[in-house]
Amino acid sequence: MHGARAGFVIWAACALVFAVLGIRCFYAKSAVGFWANAKGVEVSDVRGYNRAVGKLFIGFAVYFVLIGLPLLTGNAALLMVVTLIGTVAGSIGMMVIYAVGISRKYGVRQK
């Protein structure tokens, strides 16, 4: 059981990284980037955009902790499938929310 707790603590630490990123987005003065190694979108409302991205990261951190709860059980092998599939689904969902919702709402329209 100690290994399960240690695994969950590591999992929660990863979620904490996303939460810290989200909080950092709230206080950023310029538009934050979402995609790694790519130039961010040009936005019309920097403060609103940063808040939306921050909420997205914090929401994902909460989701990440919740799908990591099966790690606390003694029989983590079977429930680990739920955690792994949930991680992939959550990551894809996060990308869709950003692309469809946030970047379309706050992005500057090209003419």
Backbone torsions as a table, in degrees:
resi	resn	phi	psi	omega
1	MET	NA	-26.7	179.6
2	HIS	-66.8	-35.0	177.7
3	GLY	-66.2	-35.8	177.6
4	ALA	-65.7	-41.9	178.1
5	ARG	-65.4	-41.9	179.1
6	ALA	-62.9	-41.4	177.5
7	GLY	-62.2	-41.3	178.9
8	PHE	-67.9	-37.3	178.4
9	VAL	-62.6	-41.9	177.0
10	ILE	-64.3	-42.7	178.5
11	TRP	-60.1	-45.9	180.0
12	ALA	-66.2	-32.5	176.7
13	ALA	-64.9	-38.1	175.7
14	CYS	-64.2	-40.0	176.9
15	ALA	-64.3	-36.1	178.6
16	LEU	-62.3	-34.5	176.8
17	VAL	-61.0	-43.6	177.9
18	PHE	-64.9	-39.0	179.0
19	ALA	-64.7	-42.3	178.2
20	VAL	-64.1	-40.7	175.4
21	LEU	-59.3	-42.5	179.4
22	GLY	-63.9	-43.5	178.0
23	ILE	-64.6	-39.1	178.5
24	ARG	-62.4	-35.1	178.8
25	CYS	-63.2	-35.3	-179.4
26	PHE	-61.2	-31.8	-174.8
27	TYR	-102.9	3.0	-179.6
28	ALA	-71.2	141.2	-179.5
29	LYS	-87.3	-30.4	177.7
30	SER	-111.1	165.1	-177.4
31	ALA	-60.3	129.7	-179.4
32	VAL	-82.1	153.0	177.5
33	GLY	-90.6	147.8	177.7
34	PHE	-105.9	-44.8	-178.9
35	TRP	-86.0	139.8	179.6
36	ALA	-71.9	137.5	175.7
37	ASN	57.1	32.5	177.6
38	ALA	-136.1	147.1	178.0
39	LYS	-70.8	134.8	-179.0
40	GLY	-70.3	166.5	179.1
41	VAL	-73.4	154.0	174.5
42	GLU	-81.6	124.0	-173.0
43	VAL	-113.1	153.1	-179.9
44	SER	-87.3	-33.6	-178.8
45	ASP	-127.7	96.1	-174.9
46	VAL	-62.8	-45.1	-177.5
47	ARG	-63.1	-46.0	179.1
48	GLY	-64.3	-41.2	178.6
49	TYR	-62.8	-47.1	179.7
50	ASN	-63.1	-38.0	177.5
51	ARG	-65.2	-42.0	-179.8
52	ALA	-64.5	-43.6	178.4
53	VAL	-66.6	-39.2	177.4
54	GLY	-61.8	-44.4	177.0
55	LYS	-62.4	-37.9	178.5
56	LEU	-62.3	-45.9	179.5
57	PHE	-66.3	-41.3	179.4
58	ILE	-67.5	-41.0	176.5
59	GLY	-61.4	-39.8	178.2
60	PHE	-67.2	-34.9	178.1
61	ALA	-63.2	-43.0	178.1
62	VAL	-64.0	-46.8	177.6
63	TYR	-58.6	-41.5	-178.3
64	PHE	-62.5	-41.3	177.3
65	VAL	-65.6	-43.3	-177.9
66	LEU	-63.2	-41.2	179.8
67	ILE	-77.4	-9.3	175.7
68	GLY	-89.1	-7.7	-179.6
69	LEU	-58.5	-33.0	176.5
70	PRO	-59.4	-17.7	177.3
71	LEU	-66.3	-22.3	-178.6
72	LEU	-77.6	-16.6	179.8
73	THR	-76.6	158.4	178.5
74	GLY	-71.1	-30.1	-178.9
75	ASN	-100.5	65.5	-175.0
76	ALA	-75.8	-15.8	-176.1
77	ALA	-63.2	-46.2	-179.5
78	LEU	-72.5	-43.6	-178.3
79	LEU	-74.8	-14.5	178.6
80	MET	-63.1	-28.3	176.8
81	VAL	-61.1	-41.7	177.6
82	VAL	-61.5	-43.1	-179.7
83	THR	-64.6	-44.6	-179.1
84	LEU	-66.9	-46.4	178.7
85	ILE	-65.4	-38.3	177.6
86	GLY	-63.7	-35.1	177.9
87	THR	-66.3	-45.6	179.3
88	VAL	-64.5	-46.9	-179.4
89	ALA	-62.7	-41.0	179.0
90	GLY	-65.8	-38.9	178.4
91	SER	-65.5	-44.2	178.1
92	ILE	-65.2	-41.2	177.5
93	GLY	-61.1	-39.1	178.0
94	MET	-63.0	-42.3	178.1
95	MET	-64.6	-40.6	179.7
96	VAL	-66.2	-44.0	178.7
97	ILE	-60.1	-41.4	179.3
98	TYR	-66.5	-49.4	-174.6
99	ALA	-68.7	-42.8	-175.6
100	VAL	-85.1	-39.0	-175.2
101	GLY	-94.7	-63.4	-170.0
102	ILE	-71.2	-49.9	-176.2
103	SER	-68.5	-30.9	177.2
104	ARG	-74.3	-35.0	-178.6
105	LYS	-73.0	-42.0	-173.6
106	TYR	-104.3	-10.7	-178.6
107	GLY	-71.8	146.6	177.7
108	VAL	-78.5	130.4	-178.7
109	ARG	-75.0	130.5	177.1
110	GLN	-85.3	138.1	-179.4
111	LYS	-97.0	NA	NA
